[in-house]
Amino acid sequence: MEQEISWNIKAIMDTAFPFRKTDIHWNQLCQVVENLRPRINRKIVVWNRPQQGMIKLNMDGSFLEHYVKARIRGMSRDITGKFIFVFAIPIWCKDHNVAEATTAKYVFQWLKNNAPQQGIIEMDSLLVVDIIEKNFSKSQLEVYRG
């Protein structure tokens, strides 16, 4: 029984991780499998209020490479924390940078059409933040690196 389980695990690992050595003893194999288990990392994230007269927009784009599927999502809140705008939209794109840029474009379009005050945008794509900083003045929109 142990040999059959070991053989099945080795076959699965050879398929999933072809670069890994799996011709090892059962105890070593169990340790390898245990080390491959995802680790749970917890981090406390605190929302910081925008300045008076501003709204804060948090946005993100995600991308699944093998499926060319992505999702853009975000939210905006006022100084009291009240949600003003929330969105999550599936899209098709070629990489994560396009997903992040599409998210930014969507948020900027929403700001242009709906927000009379300035906004603070938080996002995690350094590439897109650099592009935004080069094309908008600080008086138009404050951009923070997230």
C-alpha positions, 0 to 999 in steps of 0.5 A, a space after each residue: 500500500 505504501 509503495 502504491 501511494 509513493 508511486 502515485 505521489 511520484 507520478 503526480 510530482 513528476 508531472 507537476 514538477 519535472 525538475 524535482 528529483 522524486 526517486 527518493 525514499 518515502 520519508 524524504 518524499 513526504 518531506 518534499 511534499 510537505 515543503 511544497 505546501 503553500 505557507 499562509 502569511 498574514 499581514 494586517 492592512 489598514 485603510 488610511 483616509 484621504 485628505 479632506 476634499 479628496 477620494 481614495 481609489 484602490 485598484 488592482 488587475 489580475 491575470 491568468 497567463 495560461 487562459 489569457 483571462 484577467 480581472 480588473 477591480 477596485 473601489 473608491 471611498 471618501 474621507 468617512 470611508 463611505 464607498 463611492 464606487 466599486 467594480 470588478 470586471 472580467 477582461 481578456 488581455 495578454 499580460 499582467 501589465 495590460 491588466 493593470 493599465 486597463 484598470 488604471 484607464 477604467 478608473 481614470 475614465 470614471 474619475 473624469 466622468 463622475 468625480 468633481 474632486 481630486 483623487 488618490 490612487 493606490 495600485 501595485 504596478 510600478 510600471 503603470 504608476 511610472 507612466 501615470 506620473 509622467 503623464 499627469 501633473 500632481 495638481 490633477 491627481 496624486 499618485 502613490 506607490 502602493 
